[in-house]
Amino acid sequence: MLCEGDVVGYEVSILRRWLDRNLGTKPLVDLWPCGTGAAIFGVSDAIGRSRPIVVIEDRDYRSIDEARTETATKQARRAERGLRILRWQTWRRNEIENYLVDPEIAAPCLASVFDCPADDVKALLDGLLPALAVHQAFQRGFYRTRQTWSETDPSLALPNNLALSPVWNDSTMQAVSPSFDVAFQRFQKNVSTWRNRLATPSGVGQILAEVRSSYEQWCNPALTDRFWLEDWSGKDVLQWLRITLAARFGWRDRLTGNRTKLVWAKLNRARRDEQDRPIEAELKPFLVRAFLEHLTALKSGELRDEWQAILAVFAAYRDQLSERSGWLPGLGE
């Protein structure tokens, strides 16, 4: 099985446990993290003629229908080249972190780590979401532009001088959203500059319309809404929730055991990520375990159906081999 992420990422940690718990060695599934979605192509081409492959990639701001169409095309084209693709699909949600930041999972799990009530975690998440709306709208615009205009490398031009991330205030211990209008005016200039470099500029104006449309749809998120949970970058939401919790309730020093409230306001993105990285690493096993326990306990519903469908692909392959030969080899045999 091929997925995004690295060997210590959420994808591998969750999928490895989920497959082992439900399939064991019948069949034995090798799990290959490929880093990025683009890298999946190279790995699938390298090993796809020697063993059957299941691919799961991030949905990445695509609609569910767009993702299904694109992955069906990828699977068909590789099958034409002789690759053994059992299934090529995306997560139903934007990326793997979207499953972990679900309030039903994140609130009780993080409350136990930060020594606070689960309702406090939900309240902080609810208050945080509006601060992320501008950032998410532009990130969606950047992604869709890169997919449409990959030959012109818009990734360098469009985000230039845009301040999109929430601004943390150590006094109020809250993240504040940047102004959409200020960012949009700067974005218009960037698009105009980029447009002037294109030989065929038709369709570029749609980028501006999509960013504004996304913001108008997403500008007033609430905890009970589904769009942020399914269509935003769960990675970003989860990071800012960690930042908020570590500022409000502190983070325990592993050497002394003392809990200290962390400050974030004067950190640039690189230093913010550096301070957050060990927090993420320590919280990861708790979130992975909480998600798998939640998933295993489900008796019905869309989430259970999605993850059971992953198992069904391998079970069908196992049964097919069993009918043919009467024995159950490992997937790579």
C-alpha positions as CSV (number, residue, x, y, z in Angstrom):
1,M,0.0,0.0,0.0
2,L,1.3,3.5,-0.9
3,C,0.4,6.6,1.0
4,E,1.7,10.1,1.5
5,G,3.7,11.2,4.6
6,D,6.9,9.7,6.0
7,V,7.8,6.7,8.1
8,V,7.0,8.5,11.3
9,G,3.9,10.3,9.9
10,Y,0.3,9.9,10.9
11,E,-0.6,7.9,7.8
12,V,1.8,5.1,8.5
13,S,1.0,5.0,12.2
14,I,-2.7,4.7,11.7
15,L,-2.8,2.5,8.6
16,R,-0.2,0.1,10.0
17,R,-2.2,-0.5,13.2
18,W,-5.5,-0.6,11.3
19,L,-4.4,-3.1,8.8
20,D,-2.6,-5.3,11.3
21,R,-5.5,-5.3,13.7
22,N,-8.0,-6.3,11.1
23,L,-6.1,-8.4,8.6
24,G,-3.0,-9.6,10.4
25,T,-0.9,-11.4,7.8
26,K,-3.9,-12.6,5.7
27,P,-2.8,-10.9,3.5
28,L,0.5,-9.4,4.7
29,V,0.4,-5.7,3.6
30,D,3.6,-3.8,3.0
31,L,3.1,-0.1,3.7
32,W,5.2,2.4,1.7
33,P,5.1,6.1,2.7
34,C,6.1,8.2,-0.4
35,G,6.4,11.7,1.1
36,T,4.2,13.6,-1.4
37,G,1.4,12.8,-3.8
38,A,3.7,13.4,-6.7
39,A,6.2,10.9,-5.4
40,I,3.5,8.2,-5.4
41,F,3.7,8.1,-9.2
42,G,7.4,7.2,-9.2
43,V,7.1,4.5,-6.5
44,S,4.0,3.0,-8.1
45,D,5.8,2.8,-11.5
46,A,8.8,1.2,-9.8
47,I,7.1,-1.6,-8.0
48,G,3.7,-1.9,-9.6
49,R,4.6,-4.6,-12.1
50,S,6.0,-6.9,-9.4
51,R,3.2,-6.7,-6.8
52,P,-0.4,-5.4,-6.6
53,I,-0.8,-1.9,-5.2
54,V,-3.4,0.1,-3.3
55,V,-2.8,3.8,-3.3
56,I,-4.4,6.4,-1.0
57,E,-3.5,10.1,-1.3
58,D,-4.7,13.3,0.2
59,R,-7.8,14.9,-1.3
60,D,-6.1,18.3,-1.2
61,Y,-8.9,20.8,-1.6
62,R,-10.5,18.9,-4.4
63,S,-14.1,18.1,-4.3
64,I,-15.0,14.4,-3.7
65,D,-16.2,14.1,-7.2
66,E,-13.1,15.7,-8.6
67,A,-10.9,13.4,-6.6
68,R,-12.8,10.3,-7.7
69,T,-12.5,11.3,-11.3
70,E,-8.8,12.0,-11.1
71,T,-7.9,8.9,-9.2
72,A,-9.9,6.7,-11.5
73,T,-8.0,8.2,-14.5
74,K,-4.6,7.6,-12.7
75,Q,-5.6,4.0,-12.0
76,A,-6.8,3.3,-15.6
77,R,-3.6,4.8,-17.2
78,R,-1.3,2.8,-15.0
79,A,-3.3,-0.4,-15.6
80,E,-2.8,0.3,-19.4
81,R,0.9,0.2,-18.7
82,G,0.8,-3.1,-17.0
83,L,0.8,-2.0,-13.3
84,R,-1.3,-4.0,-10.9
85,I,-3.4,-1.4,-9.2
86,L,-6.1,-2.8,-7.0
87,R,-7.4,0.7,-6.1
88,W,-6.3,4.3,-6.3
89,Q,-8.2,6.6,-4.1
90,T,-8.1,9.7,-1.8
91,W,-9.2,10.2,1.8
92,R,-12.8,11.3,1.9
93,R,-11.6,14.2,4.1
94,N,-8.9,16.6,3.0
95,E,-6.0,14.8,4.6
96,I,-5.3,12.3,7.5
97,E,-5.1,15.0,10.2
98,N,-8.8,15.9,9.5
99,Y,-9.7,12.6,11.2
100,L,-7.7,13.4,14.3
101,V,-9.0,16.9,14.8
102,D,-12.6,15.8,14.9
103,P,-13.9,17.2,18.2
104,E,-15.2,13.8,19.3
105,I,-11.7,12.5,19.2
106,A,-9.4,15.5,19.8
107,A,-11.4,17.0,22.7
108,P,-11.2,14.1,25.2
109,C,-7.7,13.0,24.0
110,L,-6.1,16.4,24.3
111,A,-8.0,17.2,27.5
112,S,-6.3,14.3,29.2
113,V,-2.9,15.5,28.1
114,F,-3.3,19.1,29.0
115,D,-5.2,18.4,32.2
116,C,-8.3,20.4,31.3
117,P,-12.0,19.7,30.6
118,A,-12.9,18.3,27.2
119,D,-15.4,21.2,26.9
120,D,-12.6,23.7,27.2
121,V,-10.8,22.1,24.3
122,K,-14.0,22.3,22.2
123,A,-14.5,25.9,23.2
124,L,-11.0,26.8,22.2
125,L,-11.3,25.0,18.9
126,D,-14.6,26.8,18.2
127,G,-13.0,30.2,18.9
128,L,-9.9,29.3,16.8
129,L,-11.7,28.4,13.6
130,P,-12.7,31.9,12.5
131,A,-9.0,32.9,12.7
132,L,-8.1,30.3,10.1
133,A,-10.7,31.1,7.4
134,V,-8.6,33.6,5.5
135,H,-5.6,31.2,5.5
136,Q,-7.7,28.3,4.3
137,A,-9.4,30.2,1.5
138,F,-6.1,31.3,0.0
139,Q,-4.5,27.9,0.5
140,R,-7.3,26.4,-1.5
141,G,-6.8,29.0,-4.2
142,F,-3.0,28.3,-4.3
143,Y,-3.6,24.6,-4.6
144,R,-6.1,24.8,-7.4
145,T,-4.0,27.3,-9.3
146,R,-0.9,25.0,-9.1
147,Q,-3.0,22.2,-10.5
148,T,-4.3,24.2,-13.5
149,W,-1.1,26.2,-14.3
150,S,1.7,23.9,-13.2
151,E,3.8,24.8,-16.2
152,T,4.0,28.4,-15.2
153,D,5.1,27.7,-11.5
154,P,2.6,30.0,-9.8
155,S,3.7,28.8,-6.4
156,L,6.4,31.4,-6.3
157,A,4.4,34.4,-7.5
158,L,0.9,34.1,-5.9
159,P,1.8,34.0,-2.2
160,N,4.4,36.8,-2.4
161,N,4.2,39.2,0.5
162,L,0.9,37.7,1.7
163,A,0.4,37.5,5.5
164,L,-2.2,34.8,5.8
165,S,-1.6,32.9,9.0
166,P,-3.4,33.9,12.2
167,V,-1.5,36.3,14.4
168,W,-1.0,35.0,18.0
169,N,-1.5,37.3,20.9
170,D,0.2,36.2,24.1
171,S,-1.8,38.5,26.3
172,T,-5.3,37.4,25.2
173,M,-4.0,33.9,24.3
174,Q,-5.9,34.0,21.1
175,A,-5.2,33.7,17.4
176,V,-6.5,36.7,15.4
177,S,-7.4,36.4,11.7
178,P,-5.6,38.7,9.2
179,S,-7.8,40.9,7.1
180,F,-9.2,39.2,4.1
181,D,-9.6,42.5,2.2
182,V,-6.0,43.5,2.8
183,A,-4.7,40.1,1.7
184,F,-7.0,40.0,-1.3
185,Q,-5.8,43.4,-2.6
186,R,-2.2,42.2,-2.4
187,F,-3.2,38.9,-4.0
188,Q,-4.8,40.8,-6.9
189,K,-1.4,42.5,-7.6
190,N,0.3,39.2,-7.4
191,V,-2.1,37.7,-9.9
192,S,-1.7,40.7,-12.2
193,T,2.1,40.3,-12.1
194,W,1.9,36.6,-12.8
195,R,-0.7,37.1,-15.6
196,N,1.7,39.4,-17.4
197,R,4.2,36.6,-17.6
198,L,1.8,34.2,-19.3
199,A,1.5,33.8,-23.0
200,T,-2.2,32.8,-22.7
201,P,-3.8,34.6,-19.7
202,S,-7.4,33.4,-20.3
203,G,-9.0,31.9,-17.2
204,V,-6.6,33.5,-14.7
205,G,-9.3,35.8,-13.4
206,Q,-11.2,32.8,-12.1
207,I,-8.5,32.4,-9.4
208,L,-9.6,35.7,-7.8
209,A,-13.2,34.6,-7.9
210,E,-12.5,31.2,-6.4
211,V,-10.6,32.7,-3.5
212,R,-13.3,35.2,-2.7
213,S,-16.0,32.5,-3.1
214,S,-14.1,30.2,-0.7
215,Y,-13.8,32.9,1.9
216,E,-17.4,33.8,1.7
217,Q,-18.4,30.2,2.2
218,W,-15.9,29.7,5.1
219,C,-15.7,33.0,6.9
220,N,-18.0,32.1,9.8
221,P,-17.1,28.6,10.8
222,A,-18.5,26.9,13.9
223,L,-17.6,23.8,15.7
224,T,-20.8,22.1,14.5
225,D,-20.0,22.8,10.8
226,R,-18.7,20.0,8.6
227,F,-16.9,22.0,6.0
228,W,-13.8,22.9,8.1
229,L,-13.5,19.3,9.3
230,E,-13.8,17.8,5.8
231,D,-12.4,20.5,3.4
232,W,-9.8,22.5,5.3
233,S,-6.2,21.5,5.9
234,G,-6.6,19.4,9.1
235,K,-2.8,19.8,9.6
236,D,-3.2,23.5,10.0
237,V,-6.2,23.3,12.4
238,L,-4.4,20.7,14.5
239,Q,-1.2,22.8,14.8
240,W,-3.1,25.9,15.9
241,L,-5.1,23.9,18.4
242,R,-1.8,22.7,19.9
243,I,-0.5,26.3,20.0
244,T,-3.6,27.5,21.7
245,L,-3.6,24.7,24.3
246,A,0.1,25.0,25.1
247,A,-0.4,28.7,25.6
248,R,-3.5,28.4,27.8
249,F,-2.6,25.3,29.9
250,G,1.2,25.0,29.4
251,W,3.4,22.2,28.3
252,R,5.2,19.9,30.6
253,D,9.0,19.9,30.5
254,R,10.2,16.3,30.0
255,L,13.2,16.8,32.3
256,T,11.7,18.7,35.2
257,G,8.1,17.7,34.9
258,N,7.1,21.4,35.4
259,R,4.3,22.8,33.2
260,T,5.0,26.1,31.5
261,K,2.7,28.3,29.4
262,L,4.4,28.8,26.1
263,V,4.6,32.1,24.2
264,W,4.2,32.3,20.5
265,A,3.7,35.9,19.4
266,K,7.3,36.8,18.6
267,L,8.1,33.6,16.7
268,N,8.3,33.5,12.9
269,R,6.9,30.5,11.2
270,A,10.2,28.5,11.3
271,R,10.7,29.1,15.0
272,R,7.0,28.5,15.7
273,D,7.2,25.1,13.9
274,E,10.4,24.3,15.8
275,Q,8.7,24.9,19.2
276,D,5.6,23.0,18.1
277,R,7.4,20.0,16.7
278,P,8.2,18.2,19.9
279,I,4.6,18.8,21.1
280,E,3.3,17.2,18.0
281,A,5.6,14.2,18.4
282,E,4.5,13.6,21.9
283,L,0.8,14.0,21.2
284,K,0.9,11.8,18.1
285,P,0.6,8.4,19.8
286,F,-2.3,9.6,22.0
287,L,-4.2,11.0,19.0
288,V,-3.5,7.9,16.9
289,R,-4.7,5.6,19.7
290,A,-7.8,7.7,20.3
291,F,-8.8,7.7,16.6
292,L,-8.4,4.0,16.3
293,E,-10.4,3.3,19.4
294,H,-13.1,5.6,18.2
295,L,-13.1,4.0,14.7
296,T,-13.2,0.4,16.1
297,A,-16.1,1.2,18.3
298,L,-18.3,2.5,15.4
299,K,-21.1,0.2,14.3
300,S,-22.3,2.2,11.3
301,G,-21.9,5.5,9.6
302,E,-19.8,7.2,6.9
303,L,-16.5,7.1,8.8
304,R,-16.7,3.4,9.5
305,D,-17.8,2.7,5.9
306,E,-14.8,4.6,4.5
307,W,-12.2,2.7,6.6
308,Q,-14.0,-0.7,6.2
309,A,-13.8,-0.2,2.4
310,I,-10.0,0.0,2.7
311,L,-10.0,-3.4,4.4
312,A,-12.4,-4.8,1.8
313,V,-9.9,-4.2,-1.1
314,F,-7.3,-6.4,0.6
315,A,-9.9,-9.0,1.7
316,A,-11.1,-9.3,-1.9
317,Y,-7.6,-9.9,-3.1
318,R,-7.0,-12.5,-0.3
319,D,-10.2,-14.3,-1.3
320,Q,-9.3,-14.3,-4.9
321,L,-5.9,-15.9,-4.2
322,S,-7.5,-18.4,-1.9
323,E,-10.0,-19.5,-4.6
324,R,-7.2,-19.9,-7.1
325,S,-4.6,-21.7,-5.1
326,G,-6.1,-22.7,-1.8
327,W,-3.4,-20.9,0.2
328,L,-2.9,-17.3,1.6
329,P,0.5,-15.7,0.6
330,G,1.7,-12.4,1.8
331,L,0.8,-9.5,-0.5
332,G,4.3,-9.3,-1.9
333,E,4.6,-13.0,-2.8
